[in-house]
Amino acid sequence: MHDTFHHKGAGEEEFFPERTGLIHISGLEDDITFNDMLDGDRVLVGPKDRLDNIEQLRTLLAAGYLGRCHSNLSLKKCGTFQIQNKRFKTALILLTNH
């Protein structure tokens, strides 16, 4: 599994699309440092994303990744269902238009 949150937080620069069965996508928009970020800081990918999700996905796709992508809609910071729905649509637009 490739987790965009942990990939960026670990300072990892290598990608392994041939060994990846799932990409877990989550964003970070707070001004905390990458060393201080915790799982509870995850949000859906938005226009202020600091984890370079789009670039990570581009890299994996360009290297031949054809598997599934996943995002967690039960994140505490995602808000109510209506807010989640709006944010999810925004995330999909951002991820598919780049």
Backbone as JSON Lines, residues from 0, in Angstrom:
{"i":0,"aa":"M","n":[0.85,-1.18,0.0],"ca":[0.0,0.0,0.0],"c":[0.9,1.24,0.0]}
{"i":1,"aa":"H","n":[0.48,2.21,-0.77],"ca":[1.14,3.52,-0.77],"c":[0.19,4.48,-0.06]}
{"i":2,"aa":"D","n":[0.64,5.06,1.03],"ca":[-0.16,6.01,1.79],"c":[0.45,7.39,1.58]}
{"i":3,"aa":"T","n":[-0.26,8.29,0.92],"ca":[0.29,9.61,0.58],"c":[0.67,10.4,1.81]}
{"i":4,"aa":"F","n":[-0.07,10.26,2.9],"ca":[0.19,10.96,4.15],"c":[1.53,10.51,4.75]}
{"i":5,"aa":"H","n":[1.71,9.2,4.86],"ca":[2.93,8.67,5.46],"c":[4.12,8.78,4.51]}
{"i":6,"aa":"H","n":[3.88,8.71,3.22],"ca":[4.96,8.87,2.23],"c":[5.6,10.24,2.39]}
{"i":7,"aa":"K","n":[4.78,11.27,2.44],"ca":[5.28,12.63,2.59],"c":[5.86,12.85,3.99]}
{"i":8,"aa":"G","n":[5.18,12.36,5.0],"ca":[5.64,12.54,6.37],"c":[6.98,11.88,6.65]}
{"i":9,"aa":"A","n":[7.25,10.77,5.96],"ca":[8.51,10.06,6.15],"c":[9.63,10.66,5.3]}
{"i":10,"aa":"G","n":[9.27,11.61,4.43],"ca":[10.29,12.18,3.54],"c":[10.73,11.21,2.47]}
{"i":11,"aa":"E","n":[9.9,10.22,2.2],"ca":[10.22,9.19,1.2],"c":[10.23,9.78,-0.2]}
{"i":12,"aa":"E","n":[11.17,9.37,-1.0],"ca":[11.25,9.85,-2.38],"c":[11.09,8.73,-3.4]}
{"i":13,"aa":"E","n":[11.16,7.48,-2.97],"ca":[11.03,6.36,-3.89],"c":[9.58,5.92,-3.97]}
{"i":14,"aa":"F","n":[9.21,5.41,-5.14],"ca":[7.87,4.88,-5.38],"c":[8.02,3.45,-5.87]}
{"i":15,"aa":"F","n":[7.08,2.6,-5.52],"ca":[7.13,1.19,-5.89],"c":[5.8,0.74,-6.49]}
{"i":16,"aa":"P","n":[5.45,1.26,-7.67],"ca":[4.15,0.92,-8.26],"c":[3.96,-0.57,-8.52]}
{"i":17,"aa":"E","n":[5.04,-1.27,-8.81],"ca":[4.94,-2.7,-9.09],"c":[4.65,-3.51,-7.82]}
{"i":18,"aa":"R","n":[4.87,-2.92,-6.66],"ca":[4.61,-3.59,-5.38],"c":[3.4,-3.0,-4.67]}
{"i":19,"aa":"T","n":[2.73,-2.07,-5.3],"ca":[1.61,-1.36,-4.67],"c":[0.29,-1.96,-5.13]}
{"i":20,"aa":"G","n":[-0.55,-2.31,-4.17],"ca":[-1.86,-2.85,-4.49],"c":[-2.99,-1.86,-4.22]}
{"i":21,"aa":"L","n":[-2.7,-0.8,-3.49],"ca":[-3.7,0.2,-3.13],"c":[-3.0,1.51,-2.8]}
{"i":22,"aa":"I","n":[-3.57,2.6,-3.23],"ca":[-3.09,3.93,-2.85],"c":[-4.11,4.53,-1.9]}
{"i":23,"aa":"H","n":[-3.67,4.86,-0.69],"ca":[-4.54,5.53,0.28],"c":[-4.24,7.02,0.21]}
{"i":24,"aa":"I","n":[-5.24,7.81,-0.14],"ca":[-5.09,9.24,-0.37],"c":[-5.7,10.02,0.78]}
{"i":25,"aa":"S","n":[-4.92,10.91,1.35],"ca":[-5.48,11.85,2.33],"c":[-4.65,13.12,2.27]}
{"i":26,"aa":"G","n":[-5.29,14.23,2.6],"ca":[-4.63,15.52,2.52],"c":[-4.23,16.05,3.88]}
{"i":27,"aa":"L","n":[-3.47,17.12,3.82],"ca":[-3.08,17.86,5.01],"c":[-3.11,19.34,4.64]}
{"i":28,"aa":"E","n":[-3.88,20.12,5.37],"ca":[-3.99,21.54,5.07],"c":[-3.56,22.42,6.24]}
{"i":29,"aa":"D","n":[-3.41,21.83,7.43],"ca":[-2.98,22.61,8.6],"c":[-1.55,23.09,8.43]}
{"i":30,"aa":"D","n":[-1.17,24.09,9.2],"ca":[0.18,24.64,9.14],"c":[1.16,23.93,10.07]}
{"i":31,"aa":"I","n":[0.85,22.72,10.48],"ca":[1.77,21.99,11.34],"c":[2.93,21.46,10.5]}
{"i":32,"aa":"T","n":[4.03,21.13,11.18],"ca":[5.17,20.57,10.45],"c":[4.9,19.11,10.13]}
{"i":33,"aa":"F","n":[5.61,18.59,9.15],"ca":[5.42,17.19,8.79],"c":[5.85,16.27,9.93]}
{"i":34,"aa":"N","n":[6.8,16.71,10.74],"ca":[7.23,15.9,11.89],"c":[6.16,15.85,12.97]}
{"i":35,"aa":"D","n":[5.3,16.84,13.03],"ca":[4.27,16.91,14.07],"c":[2.9,16.39,13.61]}
{"i":36,"aa":"M","n":[2.75,16.07,12.34],"ca":[1.43,15.66,11.86],"c":[1.09,14.26,12.36]}
{"i":37,"aa":"L","n":[-0.18,14.08,12.68],"ca":[-0.7,12.82,13.18],"c":[-1.85,12.36,12.3]}
{"i":38,"aa":"D","n":[-2.24,11.1,12.43],"ca":[-3.35,10.59,11.61],"c":[-4.6,11.45,11.74]}
{"i":39,"aa":"G","n":[-4.85,12.02,12.93],"ca":[-6.03,12.85,13.14],"c":[-6.0,14.17,12.38]}
{"i":40,"aa":"D","n":[-4.85,14.51,11.8],"ca":[-4.73,15.74,11.02],"c":[-5.12,15.53,9.56]}
{"i":41,"aa":"R","n":[-5.4,14.3,9.18],"ca":[-5.76,13.99,7.79],"c":[-7.1,14.61,7.41]}
{"i":42,"aa":"V","n":[-7.18,15.08,6.2],"ca":[-8.44,15.56,5.62],"c":[-8.52,15.06,4.19]}
{"i":43,"aa":"L","n":[-9.65,15.27,3.55],"ca":[-9.75,14.96,2.12],"c":[-8.87,15.94,1.36]}
{"i":44,"aa":"V","n":[-8.39,15.53,0.23],"ca":[-7.52,16.4,-0.57],"c":[-8.3,17.63,-1.01]}
{"i":45,"aa":"G","n":[-7.73,18.78,-0.77],"ca":[-8.36,20.04,-1.14],"c":[-7.36,20.94,-1.82]}
{"i":46,"aa":"P","n":[-7.78,22.13,-2.17],"ca":[-6.9,23.06,-2.9],"c":[-5.67,23.5,-2.1]}
{"i":47,"aa":"K","n":[-5.68,23.33,-0.78],"ca":[-4.53,23.74,0.05],"c":[-3.67,22.54,0.46]}
{"i":48,"aa":"D","n":[-3.81,21.42,-0.22],"ca":[-3.11,20.19,0.14],"c":[-1.6,20.4,0.19]}
{"i":49,"aa":"R","n":[-0.99,19.92,1.26],"ca":[0.46,20.07,1.46],"c":[1.21,18.76,1.29]}
{"i":50,"aa":"L","n":[0.52,17.69,0.92],"ca":[1.16,16.38,0.82],"c":[1.54,16.01,-0.62]}
{"i":51,"aa":"D","n":[1.33,16.92,-1.54],"ca":[1.66,16.65,-2.95],"c":[0.95,15.41,-3.48]}
{"i":52,"aa":"N","n":[-0.32,15.25,-3.11],"ca":[-1.08,14.09,-3.56],"c":[-1.12,13.97,-5.08]}
{"i":53,"aa":"I","n":[-1.36,15.07,-5.75],"ca":[-1.47,15.03,-7.21],"c":[-0.15,14.56,-7.82]}
{"i":54,"aa":"E","n":[0.95,15.08,-7.33],"ca":[2.26,14.68,-7.85],"c":[2.56,13.22,-7.51]}
{"i":55,"aa":"Q","n":[2.2,12.79,-6.32],"ca":[2.41,11.38,-5.96],"c":[1.61,10.47,-6.89]}
{"i":56,"aa":"L","n":[0.35,10.83,-7.14],"ca":[-0.48,10.02,-8.04],"c":[0.07,10.03,-9.46]}
{"i":57,"aa":"R","n":[0.47,11.18,-9.93],"ca":[1.06,11.28,-11.28],"c":[2.27,10.36,-11.4]}
{"i":58,"aa":"T","n":[3.13,10.39,-10.4],"ca":[4.34,9.57,-10.43],"c":[3.99,8.08,-10.48]}
{"i":59,"aa":"L","n":[3.08,7.66,-9.63],"ca":[2.69,6.25,-9.61],"c":[2.01,5.82,-10.9]}
{"i":60,"aa":"L","n":[1.12,6.65,-11.42],"ca":[0.42,6.32,-12.66],"c":[1.38,6.29,-13.85]}
{"i":61,"aa":"A","n":[2.3,7.24,-13.91],"ca":[3.27,7.28,-15.0],"c":[4.19,6.06,-14.97]}
{"i":62,"aa":"A","n":[4.39,5.5,-13.78],"ca":[5.26,4.33,-13.63],"c":[4.49,3.02,-13.83]}
{"i":63,"aa":"G","n":[3.2,3.13,-14.18],"ca":[2.44,1.94,-14.52],"c":[1.43,1.45,-13.5]}
{"i":64,"aa":"Y","n":[1.21,2.19,-12.42],"ca":[0.22,1.75,-11.42],"c":[-1.17,1.75,-12.04]}
{"i":65,"aa":"L","n":[-1.89,0.63,-11.89],"ca":[-3.24,0.5,-12.44],"c":[-4.27,0.08,-11.39]}
{"i":66,"aa":"G","n":[-3.86,0.09,-10.12],"ca":[-4.74,-0.38,-9.06],"c":[-5.73,0.65,-8.57]}
{"i":67,"aa":"R","n":[-6.26,0.38,-7.42],"ca":[-7.31,1.23,-6.83],"c":[-6.72,2.31,-5.93]}
{"i":68,"aa":"C","n":[-7.56,3.34,-5.73],"ca":[-7.23,4.42,-4.8],"c":[-8.34,4.48,-3.75]}
{"i":69,"aa":"H","n":[-7.98,4.87,-2.55],"ca":[-8.92,4.89,-1.44],"c":[-8.74,6.18,-0.65]}
{"i":70,"aa":"S","n":[-9.84,6.72,-0.15],"ca":[-9.8,7.86,0.75],"c":[-10.81,7.61,1.86]}
{"i":71,"aa":"N","n":[-10.47,8.01,3.07],"ca":[-11.29,7.73,4.23],"c":[-12.26,8.86,4.51]}
{"i":72,"aa":"L","n":[-13.53,8.62,4.27],"ca":[-14.55,9.64,4.49],"c":[-15.0,9.75,5.94]}
{"i":73,"aa":"S","n":[-14.48,8.89,6.8],"ca":[-14.89,8.97,8.21],"c":[-13.92,9.79,9.05]}
{"i":74,"aa":"L","n":[-13.04,10.5,8.39],"ca":[-12.08,11.33,9.11],"c":[-12.81,12.37,9.96]}
{"i":75,"aa":"K","n":[-12.39,12.54,11.19],"ca":[-13.06,13.47,12.11],"c":[-13.11,14.89,11.56]}
{"i":76,"aa":"K","n":[-12.06,15.31,10.88],"ca":[-11.99,16.67,10.39],"c":[-12.82,16.9,9.12]}
{"i":77,"aa":"C","n":[-13.46,15.86,8.6],"ca":[-14.24,16.01,7.37],"c":[-15.62,16.59,7.62]}
{"i":78,"aa":"G","n":[-16.08,16.6,8.85],"ca":[-17.35,17.24,9.17],"c":[-18.56,16.36,8.91]}
{"i":79,"aa":"T","n":[-19.72,17.01,8.78],"ca":[-20.98,16.32,8.58],"c":[-21.04,15.67,7.2]}
{"i":80,"aa":"F","n":[-22.04,14.82,7.0],"ca":[-22.18,14.15,5.71],"c":[-22.27,15.15,4.55]}
{"i":81,"aa":"Q","n":[-23.02,16.24,4.72],"ca":[-23.14,17.23,3.66],"c":[-21.79,17.87,3.34]}
{"i":82,"aa":"I","n":[-21.04,18.19,4.39],"ca":[-19.71,18.76,4.19],"c":[-18.79,17.72,3.55]}
{"i":83,"aa":"Q","n":[-18.86,16.47,4.01],"ca":[-18.04,15.4,3.43],"c":[-18.33,15.26,1.95]}
{"i":84,"aa":"N","n":[-19.61,15.27,1.59],"ca":[-20.0,15.1,0.19],"c":[-19.41,16.21,-0.68]}
{"i":85,"aa":"K","n":[-19.52,17.45,-0.2],"ca":[-18.97,18.59,-0.95],"c":[-17.45,18.48,-1.07]}
{"i":86,"aa":"R","n":[-16.79,18.17,0.04],"ca":[-15.34,18.05,0.03],"c":[-14.87,16.88,-0.83]}
{"i":87,"aa":"F","n":[-15.63,15.78,-0.8],"ca":[-15.27,14.63,-1.62],"c":[-15.36,14.98,-3.11]}
{"i":88,"aa":"K","n":[-16.4,15.68,-3.49],"ca":[-16.54,16.11,-4.9],"c":[-15.4,17.03,-5.29]}
{"i":89,"aa":"T","n":[-15.02,17.96,-4.39],"ca":[-13.9,18.86,-4.66],"c":[-12.62,18.06,-4.82]}
{"i":90,"aa":"A","n":[-12.4,17.08,-3.94],"ca":[-11.2,16.25,-4.02],"c":[-11.14,15.5,-5.33]}
{"i":91,"aa":"L","n":[-12.27,14.92,-5.74],"ca":[-12.29,14.19,-7.01],"c":[-11.98,15.1,-8.2]}
{"i":92,"aa":"I","n":[-12.54,16.29,-8.19],"ca":[-12.27,17.25,-9.27],"c":[-10.8,17.6,-9.3]}
{"i":93,"aa":"L","n":[-10.22,17.88,-8.14],"ca":[-8.79,18.23,-8.07],"c":[-7.93,17.08,-8.58]}
{"i":94,"aa":"L","n":[-8.24,15.87,-8.16],"ca":[-7.4,14.74,-8.51],"c":[-7.56,14.31,-9.97]}
{"i":95,"aa":"T","n":[-8.73,14.52,-10.56],"ca":[-8.93,14.07,-11.93],"c":[-8.62,15.14,-12.98]}
{"i":96,"aa":"N","n":[-8.53,16.39,-12.58],"ca":[-8.27,17.45,-13.55],"c":[-6.8,17.81,-13.68]}
{"i":97,"aa":"H","n":[-5.93,17.06,-13.06],"ca":[-4.5,17.38,-13.13],"c":[-3.74,16.32,-13.84]}
